[in-house]
């Protein structure tokens, strides 16, 4: 298996580094000042493969806080930062079906 920092990375537009927090599985993003945040708007947004690899390398060094960091597209049109594809929209919003015991009656 190839390490995330050694994979060939193609960046076409704005991207962030995202992962899941180990203690509770929450979706987190690499923050502009380092560390992790659950706020997509506070994430470090980059536009090149080189900058994305730097973020991935820094994220991978902090393996105790988050797991599985990878580069994800974002949409910055309209002045807001939004998930850039369906997968990321689902990760942010949660499951697309009711989990057992959570249905409203």
Chimera marker file (.cmm) of the C-alpha trace (Angstrom):
<marker_set name="trace">
<marker id="1" x="0.000" y="0.000" z="0.000" r="1" g="1" b="0" radius="0.5"/>
<marker id="2" x="1.337" y="3.430" z="-0.931" r="1" g="1" b="0" radius="0.5"/>
<marker id="3" x="1.506" y="6.111" z="1.752" r="1" g="1" b="0" radius="0.5"/>
<marker id="4" x="-0.839" y="9.093" z="1.125" r="1" g="1" b="0" radius="0.5"/>
<marker id="5" x="2.131" y="11.434" z="0.706" r="1" g="1" b="0" radius="0.5"/>
<marker id="6" x="3.634" y="9.195" z="-2.007" r="1" g="1" b="0" radius="0.5"/>
<marker id="7" x="0.509" y="8.769" z="-4.120" r="1" g="1" b="0" radius="0.5"/>
<marker id="8" x="0.170" y="10.644" z="-7.391" r="1" g="1" b="0" radius="0.5"/>
<marker id="9" x="-2.170" y="13.489" z="-6.610" r="1" g="1" b="0" radius="0.5"/>
<marker id="10" x="-4.178" y="15.510" z="-9.121" r="1" g="1" b="0" radius="0.5"/>
<marker id="11" x="-5.725" y="18.748" z="-7.929" r="1" g="1" b="0" radius="0.5"/>
<marker id="12" x="-8.250" y="20.572" z="-10.106" r="1" g="1" b="0" radius="0.5"/>
<marker id="13" x="-9.583" y="23.435" z="-8.029" r="1" g="1" b="0" radius="0.5"/>
<marker id="14" x="-9.777" y="24.028" z="-4.285" r="1" g="1" b="0" radius="0.5"/>
<marker id="15" x="-9.223" y="21.059" z="-1.957" r="1" g="1" b="0" radius="0.5"/>
<marker id="16" x="-8.931" y="20.329" z="1.761" r="1" g="1" b="0" radius="0.5"/>
<marker id="17" x="-7.478" y="17.471" z="3.778" r="1" g="1" b="0" radius="0.5"/>
<marker id="18" x="-10.131" y="15.551" z="5.669" r="1" g="1" b="0" radius="0.5"/>
<marker id="19" x="-10.130" y="12.547" z="8.021" r="1" g="1" b="0" radius="0.5"/>
<marker id="20" x="-12.124" y="11.039" z="10.871" r="1" g="1" b="0" radius="0.5"/>
<marker id="21" x="-11.432" y="11.879" z="14.501" r="1" g="1" b="0" radius="0.5"/>
<marker id="22" x="-10.355" y="8.777" z="16.405" r="1" g="1" b="0" radius="0.5"/>
<marker id="23" x="-12.240" y="9.352" z="19.648" r="1" g="1" b="0" radius="0.5"/>
<marker id="24" x="-15.708" y="9.642" z="18.089" r="1" g="1" b="0" radius="0.5"/>
<marker id="25" x="-15.452" y="9.212" z="14.299" r="1" g="1" b="0" radius="0.5"/>
<marker id="26" x="-16.457" y="12.813" z="13.540" r="1" g="1" b="0" radius="0.5"/>
<marker id="27" x="-15.496" y="14.254" z="10.165" r="1" g="1" b="0" radius="0.5"/>
<marker id="28" x="-12.561" y="16.645" z="10.647" r="1" g="1" b="0" radius="0.5"/>
<marker id="29" x="-10.564" y="18.929" z="8.388" r="1" g="1" b="0" radius="0.5"/>
<marker id="30" x="-6.965" y="20.080" z="8.540" r="1" g="1" b="0" radius="0.5"/>
<marker id="31" x="-7.065" y="23.620" z="9.941" r="1" g="1" b="0" radius="0.5"/>
<marker id="32" x="-5.167" y="26.518" z="8.412" r="1" g="1" b="0" radius="0.5"/>
<marker id="33" x="-3.058" y="26.898" z="11.574" r="1" g="1" b="0" radius="0.5"/>
<marker id="34" x="-2.484" y="23.163" z="12.026" r="1" g="1" b="0" radius="0.5"/>
<marker id="35" x="-4.468" y="20.645" z="14.008" r="1" g="1" b="0" radius="0.5"/>
<marker id="36" x="-7.995" y="19.539" z="13.174" r="1" g="1" b="0" radius="0.5"/>
<marker id="37" x="-11.379" y="21.241" z="13.073" r="1" g="1" b="0" radius="0.5"/>
<marker id="38" x="-14.930" y="20.032" z="12.499" r="1" g="1" b="0" radius="0.5"/>
<marker id="39" x="-15.723" y="23.337" z="10.764" r="1" g="1" b="0" radius="0.5"/>
<marker id="40" x="-15.206" y="23.079" z="7.002" r="1" g="1" b="0" radius="0.5"/>
<marker id="41" x="-15.100" y="26.889" z="6.753" r="1" g="1" b="0" radius="0.5"/>
<marker id="42" x="-12.036" y="26.919" z="9.078" r="1" g="1" b="0" radius="0.5"/>
<marker id="43" x="-10.115" y="24.354" z="7.039" r="1" g="1" b="0" radius="0.5"/>
<marker id="44" x="-6.928" y="25.011" z="5.095" r="1" g="1" b="0" radius="0.5"/>
<marker id="45" x="-7.881" y="25.303" z="1.427" r="1" g="1" b="0" radius="0.5"/>
<marker id="46" x="-5.166" y="24.747" z="-1.167" r="1" g="1" b="0" radius="0.5"/>
<marker id="47" x="-5.115" y="24.827" z="-4.963" r="1" g="1" b="0" radius="0.5"/>
<marker id="48" x="-2.067" y="22.762" z="-5.925" r="1" g="1" b="0" radius="0.5"/>
<marker id="49" x="-0.950" y="19.157" z="-5.578" r="1" g="1" b="0" radius="0.5"/>
<marker id="50" x="2.273" y="20.287" z="-3.905" r="1" g="1" b="0" radius="0.5"/>
<marker id="51" x="0.417" y="22.201" z="-1.168" r="1" g="1" b="0" radius="0.5"/>
<marker id="52" x="-2.053" y="19.336" z="-0.727" r="1" g="1" b="0" radius="0.5"/>
<marker id="53" x="0.839" y="16.902" z="-0.229" r="1" g="1" b="0" radius="0.5"/>
<marker id="54" x="2.296" y="19.182" z="2.453" r="1" g="1" b="0" radius="0.5"/>
<marker id="55" x="-1.036" y="19.211" z="4.294" r="1" g="1" b="0" radius="0.5"/>
<marker id="56" x="-1.316" y="15.428" z="3.959" r="1" g="1" b="0" radius="0.5"/>
<marker id="57" x="2.203" y="14.948" z="5.332" r="1" g="1" b="0" radius="0.5"/>
<marker id="58" x="1.475" y="17.146" z="8.350" r="1" g="1" b="0" radius="0.5"/>
<marker id="59" x="-1.852" y="15.383" z="8.922" r="1" g="1" b="0" radius="0.5"/>
<marker id="60" x="-0.287" y="11.931" z="8.688" r="1" g="1" b="0" radius="0.5"/>
<marker id="61" x="2.232" y="12.841" z="11.396" r="1" g="1" b="0" radius="0.5"/>
<marker id="62" x="-0.643" y="13.407" z="13.831" r="1" g="1" b="0" radius="0.5"/>
<marker id="63" x="-2.013" y="9.867" z="13.681" r="1" g="1" b="0" radius="0.5"/>
<marker id="64" x="-3.201" y="9.950" z="17.282" r="1" g="1" b="0" radius="0.5"/>
<marker id="65" x="-5.991" y="12.477" z="16.647" r="1" g="1" b="0" radius="0.5"/>
<marker id="66" x="-7.406" y="11.515" z="13.262" r="1" g="1" b="0" radius="0.5"/>
<marker id="67" x="-7.293" y="8.521" z="10.949" r="1" g="1" b="0" radius="0.5"/>
<marker id="68" x="-7.337" y="8.137" z="7.174" r="1" g="1" b="0" radius="0.5"/>
<marker id="69" x="-6.476" y="11.627" z="5.943" r="1" g="1" b="0" radius="0.5"/>
<marker id="70" x="-7.084" y="12.279" z="2.260" r="1" g="1" b="0" radius="0.5"/>
<marker id="71" x="-7.607" y="15.172" z="-0.134" r="1" g="1" b="0" radius="0.5"/>
<marker id="72" x="-11.206" y="16.157" z="-0.877" r="1" g="1" b="0" radius="0.5"/>
<marker id="73" x="-12.589" y="18.768" z="-3.273" r="1" g="1" b="0" radius="0.5"/>
<marker id="74" x="-14.504" y="21.780" z="-1.998" r="1" g="1" b="0" radius="0.5"/>
<marker id="75" x="-16.690" y="24.350" z="-3.695" r="1" g="1" b="0" radius="0.5"/>
<marker id="76" x="-15.921" y="27.941" z="-2.760" r="1" g="1" b="0" radius="0.5"/>
<marker id="77" x="-18.402" y="29.641" z="-5.104" r="1" g="1" b="0" radius="0.5"/>
<marker id="78" x="-20.634" y="32.183" z="-3.422" r="1" g="1" b="0" radius="0.5"/>
<marker id="79" x="-18.141" y="32.919" z="-0.654" r="1" g="1" b="0" radius="0.5"/>
<marker id="80" x="-18.922" y="29.782" z="1.352" r="1" g="1" b="0" radius="0.5"/>
<marker id="81" x="-16.939" y="26.571" z="1.616" r="1" g="1" b="0" radius="0.5"/>
<marker id="82" x="-19.081" y="23.566" z="0.725" r="1" g="1" b="0" radius="0.5"/>
<marker id="83" x="-18.284" y="19.893" z="0.061" r="1" g="1" b="0" radius="0.5"/>
<marker id="84" x="-17.252" y="19.505" z="-3.570" r="1" g="1" b="0" radius="0.5"/>
<marker id="85" x="-18.716" y="16.088" z="-4.336" r="1" g="1" b="0" radius="0.5"/>
<marker id="86" x="-21.487" y="13.731" z="-3.245" r="1" g="1" b="0" radius="0.5"/>
<marker id="87" x="-19.247" y="11.612" z="-1.015" r="1" g="1" b="0" radius="0.5"/>
<marker id="88" x="-18.205" y="14.633" z="1.032" r="1" g="1" b="0" radius="0.5"/>
<marker id="89" x="-21.784" y="15.920" z="1.206" r="1" g="1" b="0" radius="0.5"/>
<marker id="90" x="-22.838" y="12.591" z="2.732" r="1" g="1" b="0" radius="0.5"/>
<marker id="91" x="-19.890" y="12.577" z="5.181" r="1" g="1" b="0" radius="0.5"/>
<marker id="92" x="-20.865" y="16.049" z="6.429" r="1" g="1" b="0" radius="0.5"/>
<marker id="93" x="-24.628" y="15.417" z="6.611" r="1" g="1" b="0" radius="0.5"/>
<marker id="94" x="-24.478" y="11.889" z="8.015" r="1" g="1" b="0" radius="0.5"/>
<marker id="95" x="-26.139" y="8.643" z="6.898" r="1" g="1" b="0" radius="0.5"/>
<marker id="96" x="-28.681" y="8.778" z="4.085" r="1" g="1" b="0" radius="0.5"/>
<marker id="97" x="-31.045" y="6.488" z="6.001" r="1" g="1" b="0" radius="0.5"/>
<marker id="98" x="-32.442" y="6.344" z="9.542" r="1" g="1" b="0" radius="0.5"/>
<marker id="99" x="-30.277" y="4.327" z="11.905" r="1" g="1" b="0" radius="0.5"/>
<marker id="100" x="-32.037" y="1.781" z="14.138" r="1" g="1" b="0" radius="0.5"/>
<marker id="101" x="-33.593" y="3.523" z="17.118" r="1" g="1" b="0" radius="0.5"/>
<marker id="102" x="-33.363" y="7.008" z="15.597" r="1" g="1" b="0" radius="0.5"/>
<marker id="103" x="-36.552" y="7.116" z="13.521" r="1" g="1" b="0" radius="0.5"/>
<marker id="104" x="-39.048" y="9.788" z="14.569" r="1" g="1" b="0" radius="0.5"/>
<marker id="105" x="-42.547" y="8.489" z="15.179" r="1" g="1" b="0" radius="0.5"/>
<link id1="1" id2="2" r="1" g="1" b="0" radius="0.2"/>
<link id1="2" id2="3" r="1" g="1" b="0" radius="0.2"/>
<link id1="3" id2="4" r="1" g="1" b="0" radius="0.2"/>
<link id1="4" id2="5" r="1" g="1" b="0" radius="0.2"/>
<link id1="5" id2="6" r="1" g="1" b="0" radius="0.2"/>
<link id1="6" id2="7" r="1" g="1" b="0" radius="0.2"/>
<link id1="7" id2="8" r="1" g="1" b="0" radius="0.2"/>
<link id1="8" id2="9" r="1" g="1" b="0" radius="0.2"/>
<link id1="9" id2="10" r="1" g="1" b="0" radius="0.2"/>
<link id1="10" id2="11" r="1" g="1" b="0" radius="0.2"/>
<link id1="11" id2="12" r="1" g="1" b="0" radius="0.2"/>
<link id1="12" id2="13" r="1" g="1" b="0" radius="0.2"/>
<link id1="13" id2="14" r="1" g="1" b="0" radius="0.2"/>
<link id1="14" id2="15" r="1" g="1" b="0" radius="0.2"/>
<link id1="15" id2="16" r="1" g="1" b="0" radius="0.2"/>
<link id1="16" id2="17" r="1" g="1" b="0" radius="0.2"/>
<link id1="17" id2="18" r="1" g="1" b="0" radius="0.2"/>
<link id1="18" id2="19" r="1" g="1" b="0" radius="0.2"/>
<link id1="19" id2="20" r="1" g="1" b="0" radius="0.2"/>
<link id1="20" id2="21" r="1" g="1" b="0" radius="0.2"/>
<link id1="21" id2="22" r="1" g="1" b="0" radius="0.2"/>
<link id1="22" id2="23" r="1" g="1" b="0" radius="0.2"/>
<link id1="23" id2="24" r="1" g="1" b="0" radius="0.2"/>
<link id1="24" id2="25" r="1" g="1" b="0" radius="0.2"/>
<link id1="25" id2="26" r="1" g="1" b="0" radius="0.2"/>
<link id1="26" id2="27" r="1" g="1" b="0" radius="0.2"/>
<link id1="27" id2="28" r="1" g="1" b="0" radius="0.2"/>
<link id1="28" id2="29" r="1" g="1" b="0" radius="0.2"/>
<link id1="29" id2="30" r="1" g="1" b="0" radius="0.2"/>
<link id1="30" id2="31" r="1" g="1" b="0" radius="0.2"/>
<link id1="31" id2="32" r="1" g="1" b="0" radius="0.2"/>
<link id1="32" id2="33" r="1" g="1" b="0" radius="0.2"/>
<link id1="33" id2="34" r="1" g="1" b="0" radius="0.2"/>
<link id1="34" id2="35" r="1" g="1" b="0" radius="0.2"/>
<link id1="35" id2="36" r="1" g="1" b="0" radius="0.2"/>
<link id1="36" id2="37" r="1" g="1" b="0" radius="0.2"/>
<link id1="37" id2="38" r="1" g="1" b="0" radius="0.2"/>
<link id1="38" id2="39" r="1" g="1" b="0" radius="0.2"/>
<link id1="39" id2="40" r="1" g="1" b="0" radius="0.2"/>
<link id1="40" id2="41" r="1" g="1" b="0" radius="0.2"/>
<link id1="41" id2="42" r="1" g="1" b="0" radius="0.2"/>
<link id1="42" id2="43" r="1" g="1" b="0" radius="0.2"/>
<link id1="43" id2="44" r="1" g="1" b="0" radius="0.2"/>
<link id1="44" id2="45" r="1" g="1" b="0" radius="0.2"/>
<link id1="45" id2="46" r="1" g="1" b="0" radius="0.2"/>
<link id1="46" id2="47" r="1" g="1" b="0" radius="0.2"/>
<link id1="47" id2="48" r="1" g="1" b="0" radius="0.2"/>
<link id1="48" id2="49" r="1" g="1" b="0" radius="0.2"/>
<link id1="49" id2="50" r="1" g="1" b="0" radius="0.2"/>
<link id1="50" id2="51" r="1" g="1" b="0" radius="0.2"/>
<link id1="51" id2="52" r="1" g="1" b="0" radius="0.2"/>
<link id1="52" id2="53" r="1" g="1" b="0" radius="0.2"/>
<link id1="53" id2="54" r="1" g="1" b="0" radius="0.2"/>
<link id1="54" id2="55" r="1" g="1" b="0" radius="0.2"/>
<link id1="55" id2="56" r="1" g="1" b="0" radius="0.2"/>
<link id1="56" id2="57" r="1" g="1" b="0" radius="0.2"/>
<link id1="57" id2="58" r="1" g="1" b="0" radius="0.2"/>
<link id1="58" id2="59" r="1" g="1" b="0" radius="0.2"/>
<link id1="59" id2="60" r="1" g="1" b="0" radius="0.2"/>
<link id1="60" id2="61" r="1" g="1" b="0" radius="0.2"/>
<link id1="61" id2="62" r="1" g="1" b="0" radius="0.2"/>
<link id1="62" id2="63" r="1" g="1" b="0" radius="0.2"/>
<link id1="63" id2="64" r="1" g="1" b="0" radius="0.2"/>
<link id1="64" id2="65" r="1" g="1" b="0" radius="0.2"/>
<link id1="65" id2="66" r="1" g="1" b="0" radius="0.2"/>
<link id1="66" id2="67" r="1" g="1" b="0" radius="0.2"/>
<link id1="67" id2="68" r="1" g="1" b="0" radius="0.2"/>
<link id1="68" id2="69" r="1" g="1" b="0" radius="0.2"/>
<link id1="69" id2="70" r="1" g="1" b="0" radius="0.2"/>
<link id1="70" id2="71" r="1" g="1" b="0" radius="0.2"/>
<link id1="71" id2="72" r="1" g="1" b="0" radius="0.2"/>
<link id1="72" id2="73" r="1" g="1" b="0" radius="0.2"/>
<link id1="73" id2="74" r="1" g="1" b="0" radius="0.2"/>
<link id1="74" id2="75" r="1" g="1" b="0" radius="0.2"/>
<link id1="75" id2="76" r="1" g="1" b="0" radius="0.2"/>
<link id1="76" id2="77" r="1" g="1" b="0" radius="0.2"/>
<link id1="77" id2="78" r="1" g="1" b="0" radius="0.2"/>
<link id1="78" id2="79" r="1" g="1" b="0" radius="0.2"/>
<link id1="79" id2="80" r="1" g="1" b="0" radius="0.2"/>
<link id1="80" id2="81" r="1" g="1" b="0" radius="0.2"/>
<link id1="81" id2="82" r="1" g="1" b="0" radius="0.2"/>
<link id1="82" id2="83" r="1" g="1" b="0" radius="0.2"/>
<link id1="83" id2="84" r="1" g="1" b="0" radius="0.2"/>
<link id1="84" id2="85" r="1" g="1" b="0" radius="0.2"/>
<link id1="85" id2="86" r="1" g="1" b="0" radius="0.2"/>
<link id1="86" id2="87" r="1" g="1" b="0" radius="0.2"/>
<link id1="87" id2="88" r="1" g="1" b="0" radius="0.2"/>
<link id1="88" id2="89" r="1" g="1" b="0" radius="0.2"/>
<link id1="89" id2="90" r="1" g="1" b="0" radius="0.2"/>
<link id1="90" id2="91" r="1" g="1" b="0" radius="0.2"/>
<link id1="91" id2="92" r="1" g="1" b="0" radius="0.2"/>
<link id1="92" id2="93" r="1" g="1" b="0" radius="0.2"/>
<link id1="93" id2="94" r="1" g="1" b="0" radius="0.2"/>
<link id1="94" id2="95" r="1" g="1" b="0" radius="0.2"/>
<link id1="95" id2="96" r="1" g="1" b="0" radius="0.2"/>
<link id1="96" id2="97" r="1" g="1" b="0" radius="0.2"/>
<link id1="97" id2="98" r="1" g="1" b="0" radius="0.2"/>
<link id1="98" id2="99" r="1" g="1" b="0" radius="0.2"/>
<link id1="99" id2="100" r="1" g="1" b="0" radius="0.2"/>
<link id1="100" id2="101" r="1" g="1" b="0" radius="0.2"/>
<link id1="101" id2="102" r="1" g="1" b="0" radius="0.2"/>
<link id1="102" id2="103" r="1" g="1" b="0" radius="0.2"/>
<link id1="103" id2="104" r="1" g="1" b="0" radius="0.2"/>
<link id1="104" id2="105" r="1" g="1" b="0" radius="0.2"/>
</marker_set>
